[in-house]
Amino acid sequence: MSVPKVVIVGRPNVGKSSLLNWLTGKRISIVEPTPGVTRDRVAYLMHVDDRYFELVDTGGIGIVDSDELSDDIERQIQTAIDEATLILFVVDAMSGLMPLDREVAQRLRKVSKPVLLVVNKCDTDRLEQESAEFHRLASTKLVSTSATQNRHRDKLMNAVLRLLPAADDAEASAGSELAADPELKLAIVGRRNVGKSTFINALAQTERMIVSEIPGTTRDSVDVRFELDGKSFIAIDTPGVRKRKSLANDIEYYGLLRAQRSIRRADVVLMFFDTAETVSSVDKQLVHEILEEYKPCIFVVNKWDLSGEKLMTTEAWTKYLLETFPSTRHVPIAFITAKDERNVKKLINLAQTIAKQARLRVSTSRLNKVIRAAVLANRPPMRATKQPKVYYGTQVATSPPTIVLKCNHPKLFDKSWQRYLLGVLQEELPFKEVPIKLYLRPRTSGATSGLGIEDLPDDAELLRDDAGDVN
């Protein structure tokens, strides 16, 4: 038995996404008064009273989508209903019984699965009493709730658990497997219409995301779990990002915030580019976010099948990206065609490789041997009459590899020399394709700015030679 799926359905704007966020205790789905915000299925694994089940949000039944994606949204809803173990039919107490509610009820009568009627937005006792009119929709149990006023959450959750089939060892095993940490979390980011959702579907081997030529189809950040070579991964599909001044509404604004949050959550970020498009200001903004978070990253040039429309060869693209983003020379570049699954597995294998690099730790002696050679080959320039001096370095953390360099005074080391040292560290240490975080600290400092280490004793000054400091 697989993990049960509890699917939330209903007409637009009855509070389905609010209900999902309320029950999970997390901001997962975008909540907006605009109908049709949710397009893809959004799922979250619940663990309540030793039971595992997936809670799945869907788009509004009967929505006329502004981007003419109604058929795609409907297909996502039907897939969710087909896979459901239990259906939560959500209606709106404030609006009362609507004709479209009756259409949804008629559709669900043809489904041979248990249905729980959830009257949402019962913010007051009066609305809760009036919710009895919804009994006309279905001869099933009715639960009155209010996600915004936090009314009757336990009552709803208990009703859900009672309607689920009895648990067995297979469900517990499957639930534990889903709850377990995946091998990797991959954030898929890029501007609009670069093929992120097509790539997710190639990984999941199913139409998990709506794929369309219309930019901005995906509005939520959606976690999709998939398996490759017996290992579990999570791909985080993010909304396509536009220029800040071009953000049309709150939906797109929150989509931008979700893309930023996805970068922070990820182990590796796949930054997508379109082979037929040059780098835009949006791409630069996203790369800046990735660099700020010190995330391992792969530049992914997608749609490589469009040979007649390609602006550049692989060599030219590589040179172009290096020239455009000079601070990302460590970032590997992959060329794929997500639609045909070309090089998709190689890309995931590459992501595994650089994630392992980010988790490595080098010995203090090896690190200081490299630092010593770098200093002797290119001494940091003097500032006024003061000579910058390096005493020793130590790695204090991984993911990203974090190195503290003890010196006589951090402000004496200019940025260009620090970039030089980072380049040497990446070339000589096993961190060739991942960012390194470098801190400069005075040796005599008693505090470490929250790094969680204490000053090393004098006998650890590994860069000294017979003549004194390396400098």
NORQUI-V980390 format. One record per residue. N is the residue number from 1. RES is the residue in three letters. PHI is phi in whole degrees, -180 to 180 (999 if undefined). Layout:
N	RES	PHI
N	RES	PHI
//
This chain:
1	MET	999
2	SER	-83
3	VAL	-68
4	PRO	-60
5	LYS	-116
6	VAL	-105
7	VAL	-104
8	ILE	-94
9	VAL	-131
10	GLY	158
11	ARG	-69
12	PRO	-63
13	ASN	70
14	VAL	-97
15	GLY	97
16	LYS	-64
17	SER	-68
18	SER	-61
19	LEU	-64
20	LEU	-61
21	ASN	-62
22	TRP	-67
23	LEU	-69
24	THR	-84
25	GLY	75
26	LYS	-137
27	ARG	-86
28	ILE	-104
29	SER	-94
30	ILE	-70
31	VAL	-113
32	GLU	-144
33	PRO	-69
34	THR	-74
35	PRO	-63
36	GLY	86
37	VAL	-65
38	THR	-81
39	ARG	-118
40	ASP	-85
41	ARG	-71
42	VAL	-121
43	ALA	-121
44	TYR	-145
45	LEU	-81
46	MET	-99
47	HIS	-134
48	VAL	-130
49	ASP	50
50	ASP	66
51	ARG	-112
52	TYR	-104
53	PHE	-158
54	GLU	-94
55	LEU	-98
56	VAL	-122
57	ASP	-92
58	THR	-132
59	GLY	-72
60	GLY	-71
61	ILE	-71
62	GLY	93
63	ILE	-70
64	VAL	-101
65	ASP	-73
66	SER	-68
67	ASP	-102
68	GLU	60
69	LEU	-109
70	SER	-57
71	ASP	-64
72	ASP	-67
73	ILE	-63
74	GLU	-62
75	ARG	-66
76	GLN	-65
77	ILE	-63
78	GLN	-64
79	THR	-61
80	ALA	-63
81	ILE	-65
82	ASP	-62
83	GLU	-89
84	ALA	-69
85	THR	-95
86	LEU	-142
87	ILE	-113
88	LEU	-98
89	PHE	-90
90	VAL	-100
91	VAL	-128
92	ASP	-113
93	ALA	-66
94	MET	-69
95	SER	-80
96	GLY	80
97	LEU	-70
98	MET	-115
99	PRO	-55
100	LEU	-68
101	ASP	-60
102	ARG	-66
103	GLU	-65
104	VAL	-64
105	ALA	-60
106	GLN	-62
107	ARG	-66
108	LEU	-73
109	ARG	-64
110	LYS	-86
111	VAL	-99
112	SER	-89
113	LYS	-137
114	PRO	-63
115	VAL	-125
116	LEU	-113
117	LEU	-85
118	VAL	-114
119	VAL	-93
120	ASN	-88
121	LYS	66
122	CYS	-82
123	ASP	-75
124	THR	-131
125	ASP	-63
126	ARG	-63
127	LEU	-64
128	GLU	-64
129	GLN	-66
130	GLU	-75
131	SER	-67
132	ALA	-61
133	GLU	-61
134	PHE	-75
135	HIS	-60
136	ARG	-64
137	LEU	-76
138	ALA	-161
139	SER	-88
140	THR	-141
141	LYS	-64
142	LEU	-118
143	VAL	-125
144	SER	-92
145	THR	-142
146	SER	-146
147	ALA	-66
148	THR	-75
149	GLN	-101
150	ASN	56
151	ARG	-106
152	HIS	67
153	ARG	-64
154	ASP	-62
155	LYS	-62
156	LEU	-66
157	MET	-64
158	ASN	-64
159	ALA	-65
160	VAL	-62
161	LEU	-63
162	ARG	-68
163	LEU	-87
164	LEU	-74
165	PRO	-65
166	ALA	-58
167	ALA	-73
168	ASP	-137
169	ASP	-64
170	ALA	-65
171	GLU	-65
172	ALA	-61
173	SER	-66
174	ALA	-65
175	GLY	-65
176	SER	-63
177	GLU	-66
178	LEU	-67
179	ALA	-74
180	ALA	-64
181	ASP	-63
182	PRO	-74
183	GLU	-58
184	LEU	-150
185	LYS	-110
186	LEU	-111
187	ALA	-89
188	ILE	-102
189	VAL	-125
190	GLY	160
191	ARG	-73
192	ARG	-72
193	ASN	68
194	VAL	-100
195	GLY	99
196	LYS	-65
197	SER	-68
198	THR	-61
199	PHE	-64
200	ILE	-60
201	ASN	-63
202	ALA	-65
203	LEU	-71
204	ALA	-80
205	GLN	57
206	THR	-161
207	GLU	-81
208	ARG	-82
209	MET	-121
210	ILE	-71
211	VAL	-112
212	SER	-152
213	GLU	-77
214	ILE	-76
215	PRO	-62
216	GLY	83
217	THR	-62
218	THR	-81
219	ARG	-116
220	ASP	-97
221	SER	-84
222	VAL	-119
223	ASP	-86
224	VAL	-122
225	ARG	-88
226	PHE	-143
227	GLU	-121
228	LEU	-147
229	ASP	53
230	GLY	78
231	LYS	-115
232	SER	-98
233	PHE	-133
234	ILE	-123
235	ALA	-102
236	ILE	-102
237	ASP	-81
238	THR	-117
239	PRO	-63
240	GLY	-66
241	VAL	-98
242	ARG	-114
243	LYS	-58
244	ARG	-56
245	LYS	-72
246	SER	-98
247	LEU	-63
248	ALA	-78
249	ASN	-160
250	ASP	-64
251	ILE	-60
252	GLU	-70
253	TYR	-63
254	TYR	-69
255	GLY	-63
256	LEU	-62
257	LEU	-62
258	ARG	-67
259	ALA	-62
260	GLN	-65
261	ARG	-66
262	SER	-63
263	ILE	-61
264	ARG	-65
265	ARG	-77
266	ALA	-79
267	ASP	-84
268	VAL	-138
269	VAL	-107
270	LEU	-101
271	MET	-93
272	PHE	-89
273	PHE	-126
274	ASP	-101
275	THR	-59
276	ALA	-94
277	GLU	-126
278	THR	-84
279	VAL	-66
280	SER	-111
281	SER	-65
282	VAL	-65
283	ASP	-59
284	LYS	-65
285	GLN	-64
286	LEU	-67
287	VAL	-62
288	HIS	-60
289	GLU	-62
290	ILE	-65
291	LEU	-65
292	GLU	-63
293	GLU	-92
294	TYR	54
295	LYS	-95
296	PRO	-57
297	CYS	-143
298	ILE	-126
299	PHE	-80
300	VAL	-114
301	VAL	-94
302	ASN	-98
303	LYS	65
304	TRP	-71
305	ASP	-75
306	LEU	-81
307	SER	-61
308	GLY	-72
309	GLU	-105
310	LYS	-65
311	LEU	-85
312	MET	-147
313	THR	-79
314	THR	-61
315	GLU	-64
316	ALA	-67
317	TRP	-64
318	THR	-60
319	LYS	-64
320	TYR	-62
321	LEU	-68
322	LEU	-66
323	GLU	-72
324	THR	-75
325	PHE	-124
326	PRO	-63
327	SER	-83
328	THR	-119
329	ARG	-65
330	HIS	-81
331	VAL	-77
332	PRO	-71
333	ILE	-122
334	ALA	-121
335	PHE	-116
336	ILE	-136
337	THR	-127
338	ALA	-62
339	LYS	-59
340	ASP	-101
341	GLU	61
342	ARG	-77
343	ASN	67
344	VAL	-67
345	LYS	-64
346	LYS	-60
347	LEU	-65
348	ILE	-65
349	ASN	-63
350	LEU	-65
351	ALA	-61
352	GLN	-62
353	THR	-63
354	ILE	-76
355	ALA	-65
356	LYS	-64
357	GLN	-58
358	ALA	-66
359	ARG	-95
360	LEU	-76
361	ARG	-132
362	VAL	-104
363	SER	-70
364	THR	-63
365	SER	-66
366	ARG	-66
367	LEU	-58
368	ASN	-74
369	LYS	-64
370	VAL	-68
371	ILE	-63
372	ARG	-59
373	ALA	-63
374	ALA	-65
375	VAL	-68
376	LEU	-66
377	ALA	-77
378	ASN	-153
379	ARG	-68
380	PRO	-62
381	PRO	-66
382	MET	-69
383	ARG	-116
384	ALA	59
385	THR	-105
386	LYS	-103
387	GLN	-100
388	PRO	-63
389	LYS	-126
390	VAL	-105
391	TYR	-101
392	TYR	-168
393	GLY	-131
394	THR	-148
395	GLN	-86
396	VAL	-110
397	ALA	-161
398	THR	-125
399	SER	49
400	PRO	-87
401	PRO	-58
402	THR	-120
403	ILE	-120
404	VAL	-105
405	LEU	-105
406	LYS	-87
407	CYS	-146
408	ASN	-77
409	HIS	-161
410	PRO	-56
411	LYS	-71
412	LEU	-78
413	PHE	-97
414	ASP	-76
415	LYS	-63
416	SER	-66
417	TRP	-71
418	GLN	-63
419	ARG	-64
420	TYR	-59
421	LEU	-63
422	LEU	-60
423	GLY	-62
424	VAL	-65
425	LEU	-61
426	GLN	-69
427	GLU	-77
428	GLU	-93
429	LEU	-107
430	PRO	-77
431	PHE	-123
432	LYS	-65
433	GLU	-121
434	VAL	-131
435	PRO	-73
436	ILE	-116
437	LYS	-96
438	LEU	-118
439	TYR	-115
440	LEU	-107
441	ARG	-133
442	PRO	-66
443	ARG	-64
444	THR	-86
445	SER	-68
446	GLY	-85
447	ALA	-101
448	THR	-128
449	SER	51
450	GLY	78
451	LEU	-78
452	GLY	83
453	ILE	-127
454	GLU	-112
455	ASP	-58
456	LEU	-76
457	PRO	-69
458	ASP	-60
459	ASP	-71
460	ALA	-96
461	GLU	-78
462	LEU	-75
463	LEU	-91
464	ARG	-77
465	ASP	-122
466	ASP	-62
467	ALA	-87
468	GLY	117
469	ASP	-67
470	VAL	-57
471	ASN	-78
//
